[in-house]
Amino acid sequence: MRVHQIMTRKVISVGPDTSVVEAANTMLQQHISGLPVVSETGKLVGIISEGDFIRRAEIGTQRRRGRWFKILVGPGGAATDFVHEQGRKVREIMTPAPLTVTEDATLEDLVEVMEKNHVKRVPVLRGDQLVGIVTRANLLQAVADLARDVPDPTADDDHIRSRVFTAIEKTDWKPIVLRVAVRNGIVHLSGAIFNERSRQAAIVAAENVSGVKQVHDHLCWLDPVTGANLYSPEDDQLRRAN
């Protein structure tokens, strides 16, 4: 998927000369946590977010610098802090030259940018013009939309069994022995695994096959050294109940 398929196109933005108070009120009224800052020509010049309001003189949360730290950062660092904590215009507290993506960027590229730089929102550009913004909420909505169950006319038990088996067998963590049984869309996985983490991975792989209604875990854990094996948690619970 591409960024333009999930981005928010109607972007709420502010200008660099907008007052800090107005920007804060806009964020509160629109229930958003960040605003692109756009020039009169539509060019993106910065971004302002909730984090920019944490260290503010109005609420007494200015940085308290120790004497040695003041010497280390020098008067320039102190001046920068002062502007950010007491600036009255958006341009004085915004993050200039924010990270951006193009509308044709893949979601993989987008997520890499967000994770690597620890950001929650990324403006979307066409040339130097702002055409959208994408946030974690957009990604969440995309997951919700694509994860909806879509009826599959070929999802009979035989097809489901074949697809579950293929989905698991092609992985690096596949069980050393795997058996798959399906009845009325209910999958039973049995066999042996060396690593407990393979159990949940196998269940997830089966759950993602179209037509699967439920997955039962009968995979035994096999100790590669002693050869001892343990029942699956599900089977062990049934044994104890009986």
C-alpha positions in Angstrom: 0.0 0.0 0.0 1.0 3.6 -0.6 0.8 6.6 1.8 -1.9 8.4 -0.4 -4.3 5.5 0.2 -4.4 6.0 4.0 -3.4 9.6 4.6 -5.7 12.3 5.9 -6.2 14.8 3.0 -8.0 17.6 4.8 -5.1 18.8 6.9 -5.7 21.3 9.7 -2.6 23.5 9.8 -1.4 26.8 11.2 0.9 29.6 10.0 4.3 30.4 11.5 2.9 33.7 12.9 -0.1 32.0 14.6 0.0 32.6 18.3 0.9 29.7 20.6 -2.4 30.1 22.4 -4.4 29.8 19.2 -2.4 26.8 18.1 -3.1 25.1 21.5 -6.8 25.9 21.3 -7.0 24.5 17.7 -5.4 21.2 18.8 -7.8 21.0 21.7 -10.9 21.8 19.7 -10.0 19.5 16.8 -8.8 16.6 19.1 -5.5 16.4 17.4 -2.0 16.1 18.9 0.0 18.0 16.2 -0.2 20.6 13.5 1.8 21.2 10.3 3.0 24.7 10.0 2.5 26.1 6.5 3.6 29.3 4.9 1.3 31.6 2.9 2.4 29.8 -0.3 1.4 26.4 1.1 5.0 25.3 1.7 5.6 23.2 4.8 8.0 25.0 7.2 7.6 23.1 10.4 5.4 21.1 12.8 4.1 21.7 16.3 3.0 19.0 18.6 1.9 18.4 22.2 5.5 17.9 23.2 6.3 21.5 22.4 3.9 22.6 25.2 5.5 20.5 28.0 8.2 23.0 28.9 6.3 26.3 29.2 6.6 29.3 31.4 2.8 29.5 31.8 2.7 26.3 33.8 6.1 26.7 35.5 7.8 23.7 33.8 10.8 25.5 32.4 14.1 23.5 32.5 16.0 23.9 35.7 19.7 23.9 34.6 22.4 23.2 37.1 25.4 25.5 37.2 27.7 23.0 35.5 25.2 22.2 32.8 24.8 25.9 32.1 28.5 26.2 31.6 28.4 23.2 29.3 25.6 24.4 27.0 26.7 28.0 27.1 24.5 31.1 26.6 23.3 29.8 23.2 21.6 26.7 24.7 20.1 28.8 27.5 18.8 31.3 24.9 17.2 28.5 22.8 15.5 27.1 25.9 14.2 30.6 26.8 12.6 31.1 23.3 11.0 27.7 23.3 9.6 28.1 26.9 8.3 31.7 26.4 7.9 32.2 22.7 4.5 33.7 21.7 4.4 32.6 18.1 4.3 29.2 16.5 7.6 29.8 14.6 9.4 30.2 17.9 8.5 26.8 19.4 7.9 24.6 16.3 10.2 21.9 15.0 11.5 23.3 11.7 12.2 21.1 8.6 10.2 18.2 9.9 10.5 14.7 8.6 8.2 14.1 5.6 7.2 11.4 3.1 5.9 11.6 -0.5 2.3 10.5 -1.3 3.7 7.6 -3.3 5.9 6.2 -0.5 5.1 2.7 0.7 3.7 2.1 4.1 6.8 0.1 4.9 8.9 3.2 4.2 6.6 5.3 6.3 6.7 3.0 9.3 10.5 2.9 9.1 10.6 6.7 9.3 8.2 6.8 12.2 10.0 4.1 14.2 13.5 5.2 13.5 12.8 8.8 14.5 10.2 8.1 17.2 7.5 10.3 15.6 3.7 9.9 15.7 2.8 11.9 12.6 4.4 12.6 9.2 3.4 15.3 6.8 2.9 14.2 3.2 4.3 16.3 0.4 3.8 16.6 -3.4 6.9 18.6 -4.3 7.2 21.2 -1.6 3.4 21.4 -1.1 1.6 19.8 1.8 -1.1 17.4 0.5 -1.8 15.3 3.6 -0.7 13.9 6.9 -0.4 10.4 8.1 -0.5 9.4 11.8 -0.5 6.2 13.8 -4.3 6.5 13.9 -4.3 6.2 10.0 -2.2 3.0 10.3 -4.6 1.7 12.9 -7.6 2.4 10.7 -5.9 0.6 7.7 -5.3 -2.5 9.8 -8.9 -2.5 11.0 -10.2 -2.0 7.4 -8.0 -4.8 5.9 -8.5 -7.2 8.7 -12.3 -7.5 8.2 -13.4 -10.9 7.3 -14.3 -11.3 3.6 -16.3 -14.4 2.6 -14.2 -16.8 0.5 -16.2 -19.1 -1.7 -13.3 -21.6 -1.9 -12.9 -21.8 1.9 -14.1 -25.4 2.3 -12.3 -27.7 4.8 -9.9 -29.2 2.2 -8.8 -25.8 0.9 -8.4 -24.5 4.5 -6.2 -27.4 5.5 -4.0 -27.0 2.4 -3.6 -23.2 3.0 -2.9 -23.6 6.7 -0.3 -26.2 6.1 1.4 -24.1 3.4 1.3 -21.0 5.5 3.2 -22.7 8.3 5.5 -24.9 6.3 7.1 -22.0 4.4 8.3 -20.3 7.6 11.7 -20.6 9.3 10.1 -21.5 12.7 7.8 -24.3 11.4 7.2 -27.3 13.7 9.5 -30.3 13.1 6.4 -32.3 12.6 3.1 -30.8 11.6 -0.3 -32.3 11.1 -3.4 -30.2 10.2 -7.0 -31.4 10.6 -10.0 -29.2 9.7 -13.7 -29.7 10.3 -16.3 -27.0 9.6 -13.7 -24.4 9.6 -12.2 -25.4 12.9 -8.5 -26.2 12.7 -6.6 -28.7 14.9 -2.8 -28.3 14.8 -0.7 -31.2 16.1 2.9 -32.3 15.8 6.0 -31.3 17.6 8.0 -28.1 18.2 11.4 -27.4 19.7 10.7 -23.8 20.6 7.7 -22.6 22.5 7.5 -19.4 20.5 6.7 -21.5 17.4 3.4 -22.5 19.1 1.9 -19.0 19.0 3.3 -18.3 15.6 1.7 -21.4 14.2 -1.7 -20.5 15.7 -1.5 -16.9 14.3 -0.6 -18.3 10.9 -3.7 -20.6 10.9 -5.9 -17.8 12.2 -4.9 -15.6 9.2 -6.2 -18.2 6.7 -9.5 -17.2 5.2 -12.4 -19.3 6.4 -10.8 -20.4 9.7 -13.2 -20.0 12.5 -11.2 -21.4 15.4 -7.8 -23.0 16.1 -7.1 -25.7 18.6 -3.5 -26.3 19.6 -2.3 -29.9 20.1 1.4 -29.2 19.4 3.7 -31.0 21.8 6.9 -29.4 23.0 9.9 -31.7 22.4 13.1 -31.3 24.4 15.9 -31.7 21.8 18.4 -33.0 24.5 16.4 -35.5 26.5 13.6 -36.3 24.0 11.0 -35.6 26.7 7.8 -34.0 25.5 5.1 -31.9 27.0 1.4 -31.6 26.0 0.1 -28.3 24.7 -1.4 -26.0 27.3 -4.8 -26.7 25.8 -4.4 -30.5 26.0 -2.9 -30.4 29.4 -5.9 -28.4 30.7 -8.2 -31.0 29.2 -6.3 -33.8 30.8 -6.4 -32.2 34.2 -10.1 -31.5 33.9 -10.7 -35.2 33.1 
